[in-house]
Amino acid sequence: MVSVENDIEELAKLLGISKEEAHRRALQEGIRDLRLIKAIELYINNRISVKQAARIAGVNLADWFMIAQEKGLLVQIKPEEIDQELKNLE
């Protein structure tokens, strides 16, 4: 636990913020990263759809497509998912 506290203190100094703010930001970023990692894992193992992956990752479909492209993932979307997204835009 001491190492984490040292990391938070160093991060706070680096960013010029309080230790509490550094802790909050680190936790937010960590949660976001873990959600993305899990969404990618489930998606590449064909356990969830594109839309489900985006939801788990906490992003919209457009952002998921960009993430998938950056990660070199094959994106497969069903026509009904496209139709639903188009309805959501109206």
PyMOL commands that set and color helices and strands:
alter all, ss='L'
color gray80, all
select helices_A, chain A and resi 2-15+19-44+50-57+61-71+79-89
alter helices_A, ss='H'
color red, helices_A
deselect
rebuild
show_as cartoon
